[in-house]
Amino acid sequence: MPKITVFTRTTCAPCKTVKYFIEKKGFSFIEKNIDDPEYAKEFSHFADMPMVPLVLIGDQKVQGLNLARLNDLLMV
């Protein structure tokens, strides 16, 4: 499985849902909280819109609370 990175914010409820969903599927991930300026800069390179959660799975990205798309990518 490719590396999974989840960009989040501390106050983001959908971010918690996405993290829980990925964990329940049995995958580990790297969390990068964009409240940290270093991660915010990195986030800006990947985000089409300034919205979290943003999940990177290999070369694929899922922005927002799109559990159906996440499920599809995690099934591969």
PDB file with SEQRES, HELIX, SHEET and CRYST1 records, atoms N, CA, C and O in Angstrom:
SEQRES   1 A   76  MET PRO LYS ILE THR VAL PHE THR ARG THR THR CYS ALA          
SEQRES   2 A   76  PRO CYS LYS THR VAL LYS TYR PHE ILE GLU LYS LYS GLY          
SEQRES   3 A   76  PHE SER PHE ILE GLU LYS ASN ILE ASP ASP PRO GLU TYR          
SEQRES   4 A   76  ALA LYS GLU PHE SER HIS PHE ALA ASP MET PRO MET VAL          
SEQRES   5 A   76  PRO LEU VAL LEU ILE GLY ASP GLN LYS VAL GLN GLY LEU          
SEQRES   6 A   76  ASN LEU ALA ARG LEU ASN ASP LEU LEU MET VAL                  
HELIX    1 AA1 ALA A   13  LYS A   24  1                                  12    
HELIX    2 AA2 PRO A   37  PHE A   46  1                                  10    
HELIX    3 AA3 LEU A   67  MET A   75  1                                   9    
SHEET    1 AA1 4 ILE A  30  ASN A  33  0                                        
SHEET    2 AA1 4 ILE A   4  THR A   8  1                                        
SHEET    3 AA1 4 LEU A  54  ILE A  57 -1                                        
SHEET    4 AA1 4 GLN A  60  GLN A  63 -1                                        
CRYST1    1.000    1.000    1.000  90.00  90.00  90.00 P 1           1          
ATOM      1  N   MET A   1       0.851  -1.195   0.000  1.00  0.00           N  
ATOM      2  CA  MET A   1       0.000   0.000   0.000  1.00  0.00           C  
ATOM      3  C   MET A   1       0.881   1.238   0.000  1.00  0.00           C  
ATOM      4  O   MET A   1       1.860   1.306   0.744  1.00  0.00           O  
ATOM      5  N   PRO A   2       0.541   2.216  -0.830  1.00  0.00           N  
ATOM      6  CA  PRO A   2       1.312   3.461  -0.839  1.00  0.00           C  
ATOM      7  C   PRO A   2       1.195   4.195   0.491  1.00  0.00           C  
ATOM      8  O   PRO A   2       0.306   3.922   1.297  1.00  0.00           O  
ATOM      9  N   LYS A   3       2.099   5.116   0.694  1.00  0.00           N  
ATOM     10  CA  LYS A   3       2.079   5.945   1.897  1.00  0.00           C  
ATOM     11  C   LYS A   3       0.798   6.777   1.922  1.00  0.00           C  
ATOM     12  O   LYS A   3       0.358   7.297   0.896  1.00  0.00           O  
ATOM     13  N   ILE A   4       0.210   6.893   3.110  1.00  0.00           N  
ATOM     14  CA  ILE A   4      -1.000   7.692   3.298  1.00  0.00           C  
ATOM     15  C   ILE A   4      -0.656   8.873   4.194  1.00  0.00           C  
ATOM     16  O   ILE A   4      -0.113   8.698   5.284  1.00  0.00           O  
ATOM     17  N   THR A   5      -0.976  10.075   3.728  1.00  0.00           N  
ATOM     18  CA  THR A   5      -0.777  11.294   4.506  1.00  0.00           C  
ATOM     19  C   THR A   5      -2.120  11.992   4.632  1.00  0.00           C  
ATOM     20  O   THR A   5      -2.854  12.127   3.654  1.00  0.00           O  
ATOM     21  N   VAL A   6      -2.438  12.436   5.850  1.00  0.00           N  
ATOM     22  CA  VAL A   6      -3.695  13.141   6.094  1.00  0.00           C  
ATOM     23  C   VAL A   6      -3.369  14.529   6.640  1.00  0.00           C  
ATOM     24  O   VAL A   6      -2.795  14.658   7.721  1.00  0.00           O  
ATOM     25  N   PHE A   7      -3.736  15.561   5.889  1.00  0.00           N  
ATOM     26  CA  PHE A   7      -3.593  16.937   6.352  1.00  0.00           C  
ATOM     27  C   PHE A   7      -4.861  17.298   7.118  1.00  0.00           C  
ATOM     28  O   PHE A   7      -5.973  17.099   6.629  1.00  0.00           O  
ATOM     29  N   THR A   8      -4.681  17.828   8.321  1.00  0.00           N  
ATOM     30  CA  THR A   8      -5.799  18.119   9.217  1.00  0.00           C  
ATOM     31  C   THR A   8      -5.638  19.504   9.841  1.00  0.00           C  
ATOM     32  O   THR A   8      -4.652  20.205   9.609  1.00  0.00           O  
ATOM     33  N   ARG A   9      -6.637  19.873  10.640  1.00  0.00           N  
ATOM     34  CA  ARG A   9      -6.573  21.023  11.550  1.00  0.00           C  
ATOM     35  C   ARG A   9      -7.114  20.544  12.890  1.00  0.00           C  
ATOM     36  O   ARG A   9      -7.884  19.586  12.959  1.00  0.00           O  
ATOM     37  N   THR A  10      -6.709  21.207  13.923  1.00  0.00           N  
ATOM     38  CA  THR A  10      -7.117  20.818  15.272  1.00  0.00           C  
ATOM     39  C   THR A  10      -8.632  20.847  15.448  1.00  0.00           C  
ATOM     40  O   THR A  10      -9.189  19.961  16.098  1.00  0.00           O  
ATOM     41  N   THR A  11      -9.301  21.835  14.889  1.00  0.00           N  
ATOM     42  CA  THR A  11     -10.744  22.020  15.105  1.00  0.00           C  
ATOM     43  C   THR A  11     -11.615  21.396  14.017  1.00  0.00           C  
ATOM     44  O   THR A  11     -12.800  21.714  13.922  1.00  0.00           O  
ATOM     45  N   CYS A  12     -11.053  20.525  13.206  1.00  0.00           N  
ATOM     46  CA  CYS A  12     -11.755  19.970  12.044  1.00  0.00           C  
ATOM     47  C   CYS A  12     -12.449  18.650  12.392  1.00  0.00           C  
ATOM     48  O   CYS A  12     -11.787  17.625  12.557  1.00  0.00           O  
ATOM     49  N   ALA A  13     -13.781  18.674  12.504  1.00  0.00           N  
ATOM     50  CA  ALA A  13     -14.536  17.449  12.802  1.00  0.00           C  
ATOM     51  C   ALA A  13     -14.463  16.430  11.662  1.00  0.00           C  
ATOM     52  O   ALA A  13     -14.284  15.244  11.938  1.00  0.00           O  
ATOM     53  N   PRO A  14     -14.594  16.837  10.387  1.00  0.00           N  
ATOM     54  CA  PRO A  14     -14.459  15.858   9.307  1.00  0.00           C  
ATOM     55  C   PRO A  14     -13.085  15.181   9.287  1.00  0.00           C  
ATOM     56  O   PRO A  14     -12.962  14.035   8.854  1.00  0.00           O  
ATOM     57  N   CYS A  15     -12.067  15.879   9.750  1.00  0.00           N  
ATOM     58  CA  CYS A  15     -10.721  15.288   9.812  1.00  0.00           C  
ATOM     59  C   CYS A  15     -10.712  14.095  10.763  1.00  0.00           C  
ATOM     60  O   CYS A  15     -10.102  13.067  10.470  1.00  0.00           O  
ATOM     61  N   LYS A  16     -11.381  14.233  11.884  1.00  0.00           N  
ATOM     62  CA  LYS A  16     -11.459  13.129  12.851  1.00  0.00           C  
ATOM     63  C   LYS A  16     -12.182  11.931  12.234  1.00  0.00           C  
ATOM     64  O   LYS A  16     -11.785  10.784  12.442  1.00  0.00           O  
ATOM     65  N   THR A  17     -13.238  12.204  11.478  1.00  0.00           N  
ATOM     66  CA  THR A  17     -13.989  11.137  10.815  1.00  0.00           C  
ATOM     67  C   THR A  17     -13.115  10.396   9.815  1.00  0.00           C  
ATOM     68  O   THR A  17     -13.121   9.166   9.775  1.00  0.00           O  
ATOM     69  N   VAL A  18     -12.370  11.131   9.014  1.00  0.00           N  
ATOM     70  CA  VAL A  18     -11.495  10.527   8.003  1.00  0.00           C  
ATOM     71  C   VAL A  18     -10.404   9.692   8.669  1.00  0.00           C  
ATOM     72  O   VAL A  18     -10.119   8.581   8.222  1.00  0.00           O  
ATOM     73  N   LYS A  19      -9.795  10.210   9.722  1.00  0.00           N  
ATOM     74  CA  LYS A  19      -8.740   9.459  10.419  1.00  0.00           C  
ATOM     75  C   LYS A  19      -9.300   8.161  10.996  1.00  0.00           C  
ATOM     76  O   LYS A  19      -8.675   7.107  10.875  1.00  0.00           O  
ATOM     77  N   TYR A  20     -10.466   8.232  11.617  1.00  0.00           N  
ATOM     78  CA  TYR A  20     -11.109   7.046  12.184  1.00  0.00           C  
ATOM     79  C   TYR A  20     -11.415   6.030  11.081  1.00  0.00           C  
ATOM     80  O   TYR A  20     -11.190   4.833  11.259  1.00  0.00           O  
ATOM     81  N   PHE A  21     -11.922   6.503   9.955  1.00  0.00           N  
ATOM     82  CA  PHE A  21     -12.270   5.642   8.827  1.00  0.00           C  
ATOM     83  C   PHE A  21     -11.036   4.881   8.326  1.00  0.00           C  
ATOM     84  O   PHE A  21     -11.093   3.670   8.110  1.00  0.00           O  
ATOM     85  N   ILE A  22      -9.941   5.589   8.147  1.00  0.00           N  
ATOM     86  CA  ILE A  22      -8.706   4.959   7.660  1.00  0.00           C  
ATOM     87  C   ILE A  22      -8.188   3.939   8.669  1.00  0.00           C  
ATOM     88  O   ILE A  22      -7.774   2.843   8.292  1.00  0.00           O  
ATOM     89  N   GLU A  23      -8.211   4.299   9.946  1.00  0.00           N  
ATOM     90  CA  GLU A  23      -7.757   3.366  10.992  1.00  0.00           C  
ATOM     91  C   GLU A  23      -8.628   2.116  11.026  1.00  0.00           C  
ATOM     92  O   GLU A  23      -8.108   1.008  11.157  1.00  0.00           O  
ATOM     93  N   LYS A  24      -9.949   2.278  10.911  1.00  0.00           N  
ATOM     94  CA  LYS A  24     -10.860   1.127  10.942  1.00  0.00           C  
ATOM     95  C   LYS A  24     -10.648   0.200   9.753  1.00  0.00           C  
ATOM     96  O   LYS A  24     -10.940  -0.993   9.838  1.00  0.00           O  
ATOM     97  N   LYS A  25     -10.145   0.734   8.654  1.00  0.00           N  
ATOM     98  CA  LYS A  25      -9.818  -0.076   7.480  1.00  0.00           C  
ATOM     99  C   LYS A  25      -8.496  -0.824   7.674  1.00  0.00           C  
ATOM    100  O   LYS A  25      -8.116  -1.652   6.846  1.00  0.00           O  
ATOM    101  N   GLY A  26      -7.800  -0.525   8.776  1.00  0.00           N  
ATOM    102  CA  GLY A  26      -6.560  -1.232   9.088  1.00  0.00           C  
ATOM    103  C   GLY A  26      -5.297  -0.602   8.535  1.00  0.00           C  
ATOM    104  O   GLY A  26      -4.255  -1.255   8.469  1.00  0.00           O  
ATOM    105  N   PHE A  27      -5.376   0.664   8.136  1.00  0.00           N  
ATOM    106  CA  PHE A  27      -4.220   1.342   7.565  1.00  0.00           C  
ATOM    107  C   PHE A  27      -3.644   2.348   8.552  1.00  0.00           C  
ATOM    108  O   PHE A  27      -4.363   2.928   9.365  1.00  0.00           O  
ATOM    109  N   SER A  28      -2.351   2.539   8.463  1.00  0.00           N  
ATOM    110  CA  SER A  28      -1.705   3.594   9.236  1.00  0.00           C  
ATOM    111  C   SER A  28      -1.476   4.780   8.304  1.00  0.00           C  
ATOM    112  O   SER A  28      -1.501   4.636   7.082  1.00  0.00           O  
ATOM    113  N   PHE A  29      -1.256   5.939   8.889  1.00  0.00           N  
ATOM    114  CA  PHE A  29      -1.066   7.148   8.093  1.00  0.00           C  
ATOM    115  C   PHE A  29      -0.209   8.136   8.860  1.00  0.00           C  
ATOM    116  O   PHE A  29      -0.014   8.019  10.070  1.00  0.00           O  
ATOM    117  N   ILE A  30       0.293   9.102   8.129  1.00  0.00           N  
ATOM    118  CA  ILE A  30       1.030  10.213   8.721  1.00  0.00           C  
ATOM    119  C   ILE A  30       0.066  11.389   8.785  1.00  0.00           C  
ATOM    120  O   ILE A  30      -0.519  11.774   7.773  1.00  0.00           O  
ATOM    121  N   GLU A  31      -0.098  11.956   9.970  1.00  0.00           N  
ATOM    122  CA  GLU A  31      -0.965  13.127  10.119  1.00  0.00           C  
ATOM    123  C   GLU A  31      -0.110  14.384  10.120  1.00  0.00           C  
ATOM    124  O   GLU A  31       0.909  14.458  10.806  1.00  0.00           O  
ATOM    125  N   LYS A  32      -0.538  15.367   9.344  1.00  0.00           N  
ATOM    126  CA  LYS A  32       0.145  16.655   9.289  1.00  0.00           C  
ATOM    127  C   LYS A  32      -0.884  17.743   9.562  1.00  0.00           C  
ATOM    128  O   LYS A  32      -1.726  18.049   8.718  1.00  0.00           O  
ATOM    129  N   ASN A  33      -0.801  18.319  10.756  1.00  0.00           N  
ATOM    130  CA  ASN A  33      -1.740  19.348  11.185  1.00  0.00           C  
ATOM    131  C   ASN A  33      -1.290  20.691  10.613  1.00  0.00           C  
ATOM    132  O   ASN A  33      -0.199  21.171  10.922  1.00  0.00           O  
ATOM    133  N   ILE A  34      -2.136  21.292   9.780  1.00  0.00           N  
ATOM    134  CA  ILE A  34      -1.734  22.525   9.109  1.00  0.00           C  
ATOM    135  C   ILE A  34      -1.792  23.754  10.012  1.00  0.00           C  
ATOM    136  O   ILE A  34      -1.546  24.869   9.551  1.00  0.00           O  
ATOM    137  N   ASP A  35      -2.112  23.568  11.290  1.00  0.00           N  
ATOM    138  CA  ASP A  35      -1.935  24.656  12.246  1.00  0.00           C  
ATOM    139  C   ASP A  35      -0.440  24.924  12.435  1.00  0.00           C  
ATOM    140  O   ASP A  35      -0.052  26.001  12.888  1.00  0.00           O  
ATOM    141  N   ASP A  36       0.388  23.948  12.089  1.00  0.00           N  
ATOM    142  CA  ASP A  36       1.848  24.092  12.094  1.00  0.00           C  
ATOM    143  C   ASP A  36       2.254  24.736  10.765  1.00  0.00           C  
ATOM    144  O   ASP A  36       1.948  24.184   9.708  1.00  0.00           O  
ATOM    145  N   PRO A  37       2.930  25.881  10.789  1.00  0.00           N  
ATOM    146  CA  PRO A  37       3.282  26.587   9.548  1.00  0.00           C  
ATOM    147  C   PRO A  37       4.058  25.728   8.540  1.00  0.00           C  
ATOM    148  O   PRO A  37       3.885  25.887   7.332  1.00  0.00           O  
ATOM    149  N   GLU A  38       4.897  24.836   9.022  1.00  0.00           N  
ATOM    150  CA  GLU A  38       5.659  23.967   8.116  1.00  0.00           C  
ATOM    151  C   GLU A  38       4.714  23.083   7.296  1.00  0.00           C  
ATOM    152  O   GLU A  38       4.880  22.942   6.085  1.00  0.00           O  
ATOM    153  N   TYR A  39       3.726  22.492   7.967  1.00  0.00           N  
ATOM    154  CA  TYR A  39       2.770  21.630   7.272  1.00  0.00           C  
ATOM    155  C   TYR A  39       1.790  22.442   6.428  1.00  0.00           C  
ATOM    156  O   TYR A  39       1.329  21.968   5.390  1.00  0.00           O  
ATOM    157  N   ALA A  40       1.471  23.657   6.861  1.00  0.00           N  
ATOM    158  CA  ALA A  40       0.581  24.522   6.080  1.00  0.00           C  
ATOM    159  C   ALA A  40       1.202  24.836   4.722  1.00  0.00           C  
ATOM    160  O   ALA A  40       0.510  24.864   3.705  1.00  0.00           O  
ATOM    161  N   LYS A  41       2.495  25.069   4.716  1.00  0.00           N  
ATOM    162  CA  LYS A  41       3.193  25.352   3.456  1.00  0.00           C  
ATOM    163  C   LYS A  41       3.154  24.125   2.545  1.00  0.00           C  
ATOM    164  O   LYS A  41       2.886  24.242   1.350  1.00  0.00           O  
ATOM    165  N   GLU A  42       3.421  22.956   3.111  1.00  0.00           N  
ATOM    166  CA  GLU A  42       3.377  21.718   2.333  1.00  0.00           C  
ATOM    167  C   GLU A  42       1.958  21.470   1.800  1.00  0.00           C  
ATOM    168  O   GLU A  42       1.783  21.082   0.644  1.00  0.00           O  
ATOM    169  N   PHE A  43       0.955  21.695   2.646  1.00  0.00           N  
ATOM    170  CA  PHE A  43      -0.453  21.530   2.270  1.00  0.00           C  
ATOM    171  C   PHE A  43      -0.802  22.375   1.047  1.00  0.00           C  
ATOM    172  O   PHE A  43      -1.520  21.918   0.158  1.00  0.00           O  
ATOM    173  N   SER A  44      -0.298  23.594   1.004  1.00  0.00           N  
ATOM    174  CA  SER A  44      -0.633  24.510  -0.091  1.00  0.00           C  
ATOM    175  C   SER A  44      -0.152  23.995  -1.448  1.00  0.00           C  
ATOM    176  O   SER A  44      -0.694  24.388  -2.481  1.00  0.00           O  
ATOM    177  N   HIS A  45       0.848  23.128  -1.459  1.00  0.00           N  
ATOM    178  CA  HIS A  45       1.339  22.557  -2.714  1.00  0.00           C  
ATOM    179  C   HIS A  45       0.383  21.502  -3.275  1.00  0.00           C  
ATOM    180  O   HIS A  45       0.352  21.276  -4.485  1.00  0.00           O  
ATOM    181  N   PHE A  46      -0.390  20.861  -2.408  1.00  0.00           N  
ATOM    182  CA  PHE A  46      -1.260  19.762  -2.824  1.00  0.00           C  
ATOM    183  C   PHE A  46      -2.729  20.147  -2.954  1.00  0.00           C  
ATOM    184  O   PHE A  46      -3.460  19.542  -3.737  1.00  0.00           O  
ATOM    185  N   ALA A  47      -3.164  21.140  -2.201  1.00  0.00           N  
ATOM    186  CA  ALA A  47      -4.594  21.449  -2.098  1.00  0.00           C  
ATOM    187  C   ALA A  47      -5.105  22.243  -3.295  1.00  0.00           C  
ATOM    188  O   ALA A  47      -4.502  23.239  -3.694  1.00  0.00           O  
ATOM    189  N   ASP A  48      -6.221  21.792  -3.861  1.00  0.00           N  
ATOM    190  CA  ASP A  48      -6.898  22.564  -4.903  1.00  0.00           C  
ATOM    191  C   ASP A  48      -7.661  23.727  -4.273  1.00  0.00           C  
ATOM    192  O   ASP A  48      -7.786  24.802  -4.860  1.00  0.00           O  
ATOM    193  N   MET A  49      -8.166  23.488  -3.067  1.00  0.00           N  
ATOM    194  CA  MET A  49      -8.891  24.493  -2.296  1.00  0.00           C  
ATOM    195  C   MET A  49      -8.318  24.458  -0.882  1.00  0.00           C  
ATOM    196  O   MET A  49      -7.810  23.423  -0.450  1.00  0.00           O  
ATOM    197  N   PRO A  50      -8.394  25.572  -0.154  1.00  0.00           N  
ATOM    198  CA  PRO A  50      -7.868  25.583   1.215  1.00  0.00           C  
ATOM    199  C   PRO A  50      -8.840  24.904   2.184  1.00  0.00           C  
ATOM    200  O   PRO A  50      -9.443  25.557   3.036  1.00  0.00           O  
ATOM    201  N   MET A  51      -8.979  23.587   2.038  1.00  0.00           N  
ATOM    202  CA  MET A  51      -9.964  22.842   2.820  1.00  0.00           C  
ATOM    203  C   MET A  51      -9.358  21.520   3.284  1.00  0.00           C  
ATOM    204  O   MET A  51      -8.730  20.802   2.506  1.00  0.00           O  
ATOM    205  N   VAL A  52      -9.555  21.217   4.552  1.00  0.00           N  
ATOM    206  CA  VAL A  52      -9.149  19.922   5.097  1.00  0.00           C  
ATOM    207  C   VAL A  52     -10.401  19.130   5.448  1.00  0.00           C  
ATOM    208  O   VAL A  52     -11.458  19.727   5.650  1.00  0.00           O  
ATOM    209  N   PRO A  53     -10.318  17.841   5.525  1.00  0.00           N  
ATOM    210  CA  PRO A  53      -9.118  17.033   5.384  1.00  0.00           C  
ATOM    211  C   PRO A  53      -8.685  16.899   3.925  1.00  0.00           C  
ATOM    212  O   PRO A  53      -9.488  16.990   2.996  1.00  0.00           O  
ATOM    213  N   LEU A  54      -7.392  16.682   3.769  1.00  0.00           N  
ATOM    214  CA  LEU A  54      -6.816  16.341   2.478  1.00  0.00           C  
ATOM    215  C   LEU A  54      -6.018  15.067   2.698  1.00  0.00           C  
ATOM    216  O   LEU A  54      -5.096  15.036   3.513  1.00  0.00           O  
ATOM    217  N   VAL A  55      -6.375  14.021   1.972  1.00  0.00           N  
ATOM    218  CA  VAL A  55      -5.710  12.724   2.111  1.00  0.00           C  
ATOM    219  C   VAL A  55      -4.932  12.444   0.836  1.00  0.00           C  
ATOM    220  O   VAL A  55      -5.472  12.520  -0.267  1.00  0.00           O  
ATOM    221  N   LEU A  56      -3.662  12.120   1.003  1.00  0.00           N  
ATOM    222  CA  LEU A  56      -2.820  11.704  -0.113  1.00  0.00           C  
ATOM    223  C   LEU A  56      -2.567  10.214   0.030  1.00  0.00           C  
ATOM    224  O   LEU A  56      -2.081   9.753   1.063  1.00  0.00           O  
ATOM    225  N   ILE A  57      -2.898   9.470  -1.008  1.00  0.00           N  
ATOM    226  CA  ILE A  57      -2.647   8.025  -1.040  1.00  0.00           C  
ATOM    227  C   ILE A  57      -1.848   7.773  -2.310  1.00  0.00           C  
ATOM    228  O   ILE A  57      -2.401   7.729  -3.409  1.00  0.00           O  
ATOM    229  N   GLY A  58      -0.545   7.608  -2.145  1.00  0.00           N  
ATOM    230  CA  GLY A  58       0.316   7.510  -3.316  1.00  0.00           C  
ATOM    231  C   GLY A  58       0.215   8.798  -4.108  1.00  0.00           C  
ATOM    232  O   GLY A  58       0.454   9.876  -3.564  1.00  0.00           O  
ATOM    233  N   ASP A  59      -0.136   8.708  -5.390  1.00  0.00           N  
ATOM    234  CA  ASP A  59      -0.268   9.902  -6.225  1.00  0.00           C  
ATOM    235  C   ASP A  59      -1.723  10.376  -6.344  1.00  0.00           C  
ATOM    236  O   ASP A  59      -2.026  11.264  -7.141  1.00  0.00           O  
ATOM    237  N   GLN A  60      -2.612   9.786  -5.554  1.00  0.00           N  
ATOM    238  CA  GLN A  60      -4.027  10.173  -5.555  1.00  0.00           C  
ATOM    239  C   GLN A  60      -4.313  11.089  -4.370  1.00  0.00           C  
ATOM    240  O   GLN A  60      -3.680  10.971  -3.320  1.00  0.00           O  
ATOM    241  N   LYS A  61      -5.263  11.997  -4.539  1.00  0.00           N  
ATOM    242  CA  LYS A  61      -5.658  12.845  -3.416  1.00  0.00           C  
ATOM    243  C   LYS A  61      -7.168  12.892  -3.296  1.00  0.00           C  
ATOM    244  O   LYS A  61      -7.904  12.838  -4.282  1.00  0.00           O  
ATOM    245  N   VAL A  62      -7.600  12.996  -2.045  1.00  0.00           N  
ATOM    246  CA  VAL A  62      -9.023  13.105  -1.727  1.00  0.00           C  
ATOM    247  C   VAL A  62      -9.162  14.298  -0.797  1.00  0.00           C  
ATOM    248  O   VAL A  62      -8.589  14.314   0.292  1.00  0.00           O  
ATOM    249  N   GLN A  63      -9.928  15.303  -1.228  1.00  0.00           N  
ATOM    250  CA  GLN A  63     -10.101  16.490  -0.407  1.00  0.00           C  
ATOM    251  C   GLN A  63     -11.532  16.547   0.094  1.00  0.00           C  
ATOM    252  O   GLN A  63     -12.482  16.307  -0.651  1.00  0.00           O  
ATOM    253  N   GLY A  64     -11.665  16.870   1.374  1.00  0.00           N  
ATOM    254  CA  GLY A  64     -12.979  16.923   1.987  1.00  0.00           C  
ATOM    255  C   GLY A  64     -13.392  15.561   2.530  1.00  0.00           C  
ATOM    256  O   GLY A  64     -12.598  14.621   2.552  1.00  0.00           O  
ATOM    257  N   LEU A  65     -14.623  15.470   2.960  1.00  0.00           N  
ATOM    258  CA  LEU A  65     -15.150  14.247   3.572  1.00  0.00           C  
ATOM    259  C   LEU A  65     -15.784  13.380   2.484  1.00  0.00           C  
ATOM    260  O   LEU A  65     -17.002  13.370   2.309  1.00  0.00           O  
ATOM    261  N   ASN A  66     -14.934  12.657   1.759  1.00  0.00           N  
ATOM    262  CA  ASN A  66     -15.384  11.812   0.655  1.00  0.00           C  
ATOM    263  C   ASN A  66     -15.020  10.362   0.987  1.00  0.00           C  
ATOM    264  O   ASN A  66     -14.050   9.819   0.460  1.00  0.00           O  
ATOM    265  N   LEU A  67     -15.808   9.752   1.862  1.00  0.00           N  
ATOM    266  CA  LEU A  67     -15.504   8.400   2.333  1.00  0.00           C  
ATOM    267  C   LEU A  67     -15.642   7.360   1.228  1.00  0.00           C  
ATOM    268  O   LEU A  67     -14.930   6.355   1.241  1.00  0.00           O  
ATOM    269  N   ALA A  68     -16.540   7.578   0.277  1.00  0.00           N  
ATOM    270  CA  ALA A  68     -16.696   6.625  -0.830  1.00  0.00           C  
ATOM    271  C   ALA A  68     -15.422   6.565  -1.664  1.00  0.00           C  
ATOM    272  O   ALA A  68     -14.963   5.480  -2.021  1.00  0.00           O  
ATOM    273  N   ARG A  69     -14.853   7.713  -1.973  1.00  0.00           N  
ATOM    274  CA  ARG A  69     -13.600   7.758  -2.749  1.00  0.00           C  
ATOM    275  C   ARG A  69     -12.452   7.151  -1.946  1.00  0.00           C  
ATOM    276  O   ARG A  69     -11.646   6.396  -2.489  1.00  0.00           O  
ATOM    277  N   LEU A  70     -12.375   7.474  -0.667  1.00  0.00           N  
ATOM    278  CA  LEU A  70     -11.343   6.880   0.192  1.00  0.00           C  
ATOM    279  C   LEU A  70     -11.470   5.364   0.204  1.00  0.00           C  
ATOM    280  O   LEU A  70     -10.475   4.650   0.082  1.00  0.00           O  
ATOM    281  N   ASN A  71     -12.678   4.884   0.349  1.00  0.00           N  
ATOM    282  CA  ASN A  71     -12.915   3.446   0.370  1.00  0.00           C  
ATOM    283  C   ASN A  71     -12.420   2.801  -0.923  1.00  0.00           C  
ATOM    284  O   ASN A  71     -11.763   1.760  -0.887  1.00  0.00           O  
ATOM    285  N   ASP A  72     -12.732   3.413  -2.059  1.00  0.00           N  
ATOM    286  CA  ASP A  72     -12.278   2.887  -3.350  1.00  0.00           C  
ATOM    287  C   ASP A  72     -10.759   2.806  -3.411  1.00  0.00           C  
ATOM    288  O   ASP A  72     -10.208   1.800  -3.859  1.00  0.00           O  
ATOM    289  N   LEU A  73     -10.082   3.852  -2.967  1.00  0.00           N  
ATOM    290  CA  LEU A  73      -8.619   3.873  -3.028  1.00  0.00           C  
ATOM    291  C   LEU A  73      -7.983   2.889  -2.053  1.00  0.00           C  
ATOM    292  O   LEU A  73      -6.919   2.336  -2.329  1.00  0.00           O  
ATOM    293  N   LEU A  74      -8.630   2.673  -0.925  1.00  0.00           N  
ATOM    294  CA  LEU A  74      -8.077   1.758   0.078  1.00  0.00           C  
ATOM    295  C   LEU A  74      -8.369   0.299  -0.245  1.00  0.00           C  
ATOM    296  O   LEU A  74      -7.768  -0.594   0.352  1.00  0.00           O  
ATOM    297  N   MET A  75      -9.271   0.044  -1.170  1.00  0.00           N  
ATOM    298  CA  MET A  75      -9.604  -1.329  -1.550  1.00  0.00           C  
ATOM    299  C   MET A  75      -8.583  -1.910  -2.520  1.00  0.00           C  
ATOM    300  O   MET A  75      -8.504  -3.128  -2.678  1.00  0.00           O  
ATOM    301  N   VAL A  76      -7.811  -1.062  -3.162  1.00  0.00           N  
ATOM    302  CA  VAL A  76      -6.853  -1.512  -4.186  1.00  0.00           C  
ATOM    303  C   VAL A  76      -5.725  -2.290  -3.555  1.00  0.00           C  
ATOM    304  O   VAL A  76      -4.823  -2.749  -4.257  1.00  0.00           O  
TER     305      VAL A  76                                                      
END                                                                             
